[in-house]
Amino acid sequence: MRITMIGSGYVGLVSGVCFADFGHDVICVDKDKSKIDALEKGIMPIYEPGLDQIVAENVKSGRLTFSTDVPNSVKDADVVFIAVGTPSRRGDGHADLSYVYAAAKEIAEHCSGFTVVVTKSTVPVGTGDEVERIVKEANPNADIAVVSNPEFLREGAAIEDFKRPDRIVIGLDDDRARGVMTEVYRPLYLNQAPLLFTARRTSELIKYAANGFLAMKITFINEIADLCEKVGANVQDVSRGIGLDGRIGAKFLHAGPGYGGSCFPKDTLALAKTAQDHESPMRLIETTISINDNRKRAMGRKVISALEGDVRGKKIAVLGLTFKPNTDDMRDSPAIAVIQTLQDGGATVAAYDPEGMENAKKLIAGIDYVAGPYDAIADADAIVIVTEWNQFRALDLPRAKGMMKSPILVDLRNIYRPAEVAKHGFAYHGIGLN
């Protein structure tokens, strides 16, 4: 199959590269010439483990190319995926669909023959209908079927998620498009990955429903953690106890500083706004958003409390800046609010992250970005673990204690055992632990 991917950001690049790895001929397109120039040199615009190697292999094989030329890239394509950004719109929180609609118009103007146009971007219910209207208006003679095919990729594990998915959701109402999409995903179907065909609007809602539910699950266990601290219970044992219930499951039951990233904050807000517009408000989602937003600064106050309520003039070592490990994504990372709260309290902050510091510098000013964890720890009054990178899981605690002004460890990810840390002379503060 000849596949064109419009948008070479996180979703578009990973999806396009994996399709090429399946044996399809893929062109990844982006308006950003500097991004395309870098990709042609083998320089990745994002950090994703293993991505650079798969890109190199498929470029070498001739199955993967990059371009800024939309007209020539779509004219001979069998399938054109729209994988452009849908950020929250300023002012009202709705998803900004201007990039999706612009891409749809340009595709319609330059495609030839029967073409399947697939929205891979996360879009609200009804977007496919509008894309179809735009296509017909831009080119009444175009033979196009509009399909919804949401992505379910976790940053840091995106390649594995794409190649071994729980499910592939495809929303359409055209039998020809069903045949094309079956062929696109045939390598996965042979591996028993379930293809779920639905109506287009249903497919669009599945993505938001999934992310909304997972965000609620994270928020629920965070509130349980707060209760554990009040009543003398242990949230990790609570998580195990409820996670063993097959109806609940163990995933997304790890207490922490709140969710962030490119999906959950944006998608929960868009889902809430869509529901309000259709006079079917989702109170659980609305409350989830509010709780999560408030939690991030609360974690900064937790650090201040661990230092007896006063951080003015004190140095705090922050380990981890990205919203999760194995990515360089800083979008809505809890570290932003935690650090701002500490700065508001008069603290100085030294921070280290293995991959996220360049992006962090665009968002967080006035802190010292250092070369390694022990550079941050030197002369610090406390260590705060915000992101659970593997290299933070086995810190040399005796060494760290010897470098610090006061041995305090605030572990916002519960990656250490309290007794083990206490054995080395640290005051330990976790989430929901007693």
KACOR-V323360 format. One record per residue. N is the residue number from 1. RES is the residue in one small letter. SS is DSSP state (alpha for helix, beta for strand, coil for the rest). PSI is psi as a letter, one per 20 degrees, with the letter a starting at -180 (* if undefined). BURIAL is + if it has 16 or more other C-alpha atoms within 10 Angstrom, else -. Layout:
BEGIN
<<N;RES;SS;PSI;BURIAL> <N;RES;SS;PSI;BURIAL>>
END
This chain:
BEGIN
<<1;m;coil;q;-> <2;r;beta;o;+> <3;i;beta;p;+> <4;t;beta;p;+> <5;m;beta;o;+> <6;i;beta;o;+> <7;g;coil;o;+> <8;s;coil;k;+> <9;g;coil;b;+> <10;y;alpha;g;+> <11;v;alpha;g;+> <12;g;alpha;g;+> <13;l;alpha;g;+> <14;v;alpha;g;+> <15;s;alpha;g;+> <16;g;alpha;g;+> <17;v;alpha;g;+> <18;c;alpha;h;+> <19;f;alpha;g;+> <20;a;alpha;h;+> <21;d;alpha;h;+> <22;f;coil;i;+> <23;g;coil;i;+> <24;h;coil;q;+> <25;d;beta;o;+> <26;v;beta;p;+> <27;i;beta;p;+> <28;c;beta;p;+> <29;v;beta;q;+> <30;d;coil;q;+> <31;k;coil;h;-> <32;d;coil;o;-> <33;k;alpha;h;-> <34;s;alpha;h;-> <35;k;alpha;g;+> <36;i;alpha;g;+> <37;d;alpha;g;-> <38;a;alpha;g;-> <39;l;alpha;h;+> <40;e;alpha;h;+> <41;k;coil;j;-> <42;g;coil;j;-> <43;i;coil;p;-> <44;m;coil;p;+> <45;p;coil;i;+> <46;i;coil;r;+> <47;y;coil;o;+> <48;e;coil;o;+> <49;p;coil;p;-> <50;g;coil;i;-> <51;l;alpha;g;+> <52;d;alpha;h;+> <53;q;alpha;g;-> <54;i;alpha;h;+> <55;v;alpha;g;+> <56;a;alpha;g;+> <57;e;alpha;g;-> <58;n;alpha;h;+> <59;v;alpha;g;+> <60;k;alpha;h;-> <61;s;alpha;i;-> <62;g;coil;j;-> <63;r;coil;i;+> <64;l;beta;p;+> <65;t;beta;r;+> <66;f;beta;q;+> <67;s;beta;q;+> <68;t;coil;i;+> <69;d;coil;n;-> <70;v;alpha;g;+> <71;p;alpha;g;-> <72;n;alpha;h;-> <73;s;alpha;h;+> <74;v;alpha;i;+> <75;k;coil;h;+> <76;d;coil;j;+> <77;a;coil;q;+> <78;d;coil;h;+> <79;v;beta;p;+> <80;v;beta;o;+> <81;f;beta;p;+> <82;i;beta;o;+> <83;a;coil;l;+> <84;v;coil;r;+> <85;g;coil;q;+> <86;t;coil;m;+> <87;p;coil;r;+> <88;s;beta;p;+> <89;r;coil;p;-> <90;r;coil;p;-> <91;g;coil;g;-> <92;d;coil;i;-> <93;g;coil;i;+> <94;h;coil;q;+> <95;a;beta;p;+> <96;d;coil;o;+> <97;l;coil;j;+> <98;s;alpha;h;-> <99;y;alpha;h;-> <100;v;alpha;g;+> <101;y;alpha;h;+> <102;a;alpha;g;-> <103;a;alpha;g;+> <104;a;alpha;g;+> <105;k;alpha;g;+> <106;e;alpha;h;+> <107;i;alpha;g;+> <108;a;alpha;h;+> <109;e;alpha;h;+> <110;h;alpha;i;+> <111;c;coil;r;+> <112;s;coil;q;+> <113;g;coil;a;-> <114;f;coil;p;+> <115;t;beta;p;+> <116;v;beta;p;+> <117;v;beta;p;+> <118;v;beta;p;+> <119;t;beta;o;+> <120;k;coil;h;+> <121;s;coil;q;+> <122;t;coil;o;+> <123;v;coil;q;+> <124;p;coil;r;+> <125;v;coil;p;+> <126;g;coil;i;-> <127;t;alpha;g;+> <128;g;alpha;h;+> <129;d;alpha;g;-> <130;e;alpha;h;-> <131;v;alpha;g;+> <132;e;alpha;g;+> <133;r;alpha;g;-> <134;i;alpha;g;+> <135;v;alpha;g;+> <136;k;alpha;h;+> <137;e;alpha;g;-> <138;a;alpha;h;+> <139;n;coil;n;+> <140;p;coil;h;-> <141;n;coil;i;-> <142;a;coil;p;+> <143;d;coil;n;-> <144;i;beta;p;+> <145;a;beta;p;+> <146;v;beta;p;+> <147;v;beta;q;+> <148;s;beta;p;+> <149;n;coil;m;+> <150;p;coil;q;+> <151;e;coil;q;+> <152;f;coil;l;+> <153;l;coil;p;+> <154;r;coil;p;-> <155;e;coil;p;+> <156;g;coil;i;+> <157;a;coil;k;-> <158;a;alpha;h;+> <159;i;alpha;g;+> <160;e;alpha;g;-> <161;d;alpha;h;+> <162;f;alpha;g;+> <163;k;alpha;i;+> <164;r;coil;m;-> <165;p;coil;q;+> <166;d;coil;h;-> <167;r;beta;q;+> <168;i;beta;o;+> <169;v;beta;p;+> <170;i;beta;o;+> <171;g;beta;p;+> <172;l;coil;r;+> <173;d;coil;k;-> <174;d;coil;p;-> <175;d;alpha;h;-> <176;r;alpha;g;-> <177;a;alpha;h;+> <178;r;alpha;g;+> <179;g;alpha;g;-> <180;v;alpha;g;+> <181;m;alpha;h;+> <182;t;alpha;h;-> <183;e;alpha;h;-> <184;v;alpha;g;+> <185;y;coil;j;+> <186;r;alpha;g;-> <187;p;alpha;h;-> <188;l;alpha;h;+> <189;y;alpha;h;-> <190;l;alpha;h;-> <191;n;coil;j;-> <192;q;coil;j;-> <193;a;coil;p;+> <194;p;beta;p;-> <195;l;beta;o;+> <196;l;beta;o;-> <197;f;beta;p;+> <198;t;beta;r;+> <199;a;coil;q;-> <200;r;alpha;g;+> <201;r;alpha;h;+> <202;t;alpha;g;+> <203;s;alpha;g;+> <204;e;alpha;h;+> <205;l;alpha;h;+> <206;i;alpha;g;+> <207;k;alpha;g;+> <208;y;alpha;h;+> <209;a;alpha;g;+> <210;a;alpha;g;-> <211;n;alpha;h;+> <212;g;alpha;g;+> <213;f;alpha;g;+> <214;l;alpha;h;+> <215;a;alpha;h;+> <216;m;alpha;h;+> <217;k;alpha;g;+> <218;i;alpha;g;+> <219;t;alpha;h;+> <220;f;alpha;g;+> <221;i;alpha;h;+> <222;n;alpha;h;+> <223;e;alpha;h;+> <224;i;alpha;h;+> <225;a;alpha;g;+> <226;d;alpha;g;+> <227;l;alpha;h;-> <228;c;alpha;g;+> <229;e;alpha;h;+> <230;k;alpha;h;-> <231;v;alpha;i;-> <232;g;coil;k;-> <233;a;coil;r;+> <234;n;coil;o;+> <235;v;alpha;h;+> <236;q;alpha;h;+> <237;d;alpha;h;-> <238;v;alpha;g;+> <239;s;alpha;g;+> <240;r;alpha;g;-> <241;g;alpha;h;-> <242;i;alpha;h;-> <243;g;alpha;h;+> <244;l;coil;i;-> <245;d;coil;o;-> <246;g;coil;h;-> <247;r;coil;i;-> <248;i;coil;g;-> <249;g;coil;q;-> <250;a;coil;i;-> <251;k;coil;q;-> <252;f;coil;k;+> <253;l;coil;k;+> <254;h;coil;o;+> <255;a;coil;q;+> <256;g;coil;a;+> <257;p;coil;j;+> <258;g;coil;q;+> <259;y;coil;q;+> <260;g;coil;b;+> <261;g;coil;a;+> <262;s;coil;i;+> <263;c;coil;f;+> <264;f;alpha;g;+> <265;p;alpha;g;+> <266;k;alpha;g;+> <267;d;alpha;h;+> <268;t;alpha;h;+> <269;l;alpha;g;+> <270;a;alpha;h;+> <271;l;alpha;g;+> <272;a;alpha;g;+> <273;k;alpha;g;+> <274;t;alpha;g;+> <275;a;alpha;g;+> <276;q;alpha;g;-> <277;d;alpha;h;-> <278;h;coil;j;-> <279;e;coil;k;-> <280;s;coil;m;-> <281;p;coil;q;-> <282;m;coil;n;-> <283;r;alpha;h;-> <284;l;alpha;g;-> <285;i;alpha;g;+> <286;e;alpha;g;+> <287;t;alpha;h;-> <288;t;alpha;g;+> <289;i;alpha;g;+> <290;s;alpha;g;-> <291;i;alpha;g;+> <292;n;alpha;g;+> <293;d;alpha;g;+> <294;n;alpha;h;-> <295;r;alpha;h;+> <296;k;alpha;g;+> <297;r;alpha;h;+> <298;a;alpha;h;+> <299;m;alpha;h;+> <300;g;alpha;g;+> <301;r;alpha;h;+> <302;k;alpha;g;+> <303;v;alpha;g;+> <304;i;alpha;g;+> <305;s;alpha;h;-> <306;a;alpha;h;+> <307;l;coil;k;+> <308;e;coil;k;-> <309;g;coil;j;-> <310;d;coil;o;+> <311;v;coil;j;+> <312;r;coil;p;-> <313;g;coil;j;-> <314;k;coil;q;+> <315;k;beta;p;+> <316;i;beta;p;+> <317;a;beta;o;+> <318;v;beta;o;+> <319;l;beta;o;+> <320;g;coil;p;+> <321;l;coil;h;+> <322;t;coil;r;+> <323;f;coil;i;+> <324;k;coil;r;+> <325;p;coil;r;+> <326;n;coil;k;+> <327;t;coil;r;+> <328;d;coil;j;+> <329;d;coil;p;+> <330;m;coil;j;+> <331;r;coil;p;+> <332;d;coil;k;+> <333;s;coil;p;+> <334;p;alpha;h;+> <335;a;alpha;h;+> <336;i;alpha;g;+> <337;a;alpha;h;+> <338;v;alpha;g;+> <339;i;alpha;g;+> <340;q;alpha;h;+> <341;t;alpha;g;+> <342;l;alpha;g;+> <343;q;alpha;g;+> <344;d;alpha;h;-> <345;g;coil;i;+> <346;g;coil;j;-> <347;a;coil;q;+> <348;t;beta;q;+> <349;v;beta;p;+> <350;a;beta;p;+> <351;a;beta;q;+> <352;y;beta;p;+> <353;d;coil;p;+> <354;p;coil;h;+> <355;e;coil;i;+> <356;g;coil;j;+> <357;m;alpha;h;+> <358;e;alpha;g;-> <359;n;alpha;h;-> <360;a;alpha;h;+> <361;k;alpha;h;-> <362;k;coil;i;-> <363;l;coil;h;-> <364;i;coil;o;-> <365;a;coil;r;-> <366;g;coil;j;-> <367;i;coil;r;-> <368;d;beta;o;-> <369;y;beta;p;+> <370;v;coil;r;+> <371;a;coil;i;-> <372;g;coil;r;-> <373;p;alpha;h;+> <374;y;alpha;h;+> <375;d;alpha;h;+> <376;a;alpha;h;+> <377;i;alpha;h;+> <378;a;coil;p;+> <379;d;coil;j;+> <380;a;coil;q;+> <381;d;coil;i;+> <382;a;beta;q;+> <383;i;beta;p;+> <384;v;beta;o;+> <385;i;beta;o;+> <386;v;coil;h;+> <387;t;coil;p;+> <388;e;coil;l;+> <389;w;coil;q;+> <390;n;alpha;h;-> <391;q;alpha;i;-> <392;f;alpha;i;+> <393;r;coil;i;-> <394;a;coil;l;-> <395;l;coil;q;-> <396;d;coil;n;-> <397;l;alpha;g;+> <398;p;alpha;g;-> <399;r;alpha;g;-> <400;a;alpha;g;+> <401;k;alpha;g;+> <402;g;alpha;i;-> <403;m;alpha;i;+> <404;m;coil;q;+> <405;k;coil;h;-> <406;s;coil;p;+> <407;p;coil;n;+> <408;i;beta;p;+> <409;l;beta;o;+> <410;v;beta;o;+> <411;d;beta;n;+> <412;l;coil;j;+> <413;r;coil;j;+> <414;n;coil;l;+> <415;i;coil;i;+> <416;y;coil;q;+> <417;r;coil;p;-> <418;p;alpha;g;+> <419;a;alpha;h;-> <420;e;alpha;g;-> <421;v;alpha;g;+> <422;a;alpha;h;-> <423;k;alpha;h;-> <424;h;coil;j;-> <425;g;coil;j;-> <426;f;coil;q;+> <427;a;beta;p;+> <428;y;beta;p;+> <429;h;beta;o;+> <430;g;coil;a;+> <431;i;coil;o;+> <432;g;coil;k;+> <433;l;coil;q;+> <434;n;coil;*;->>
END
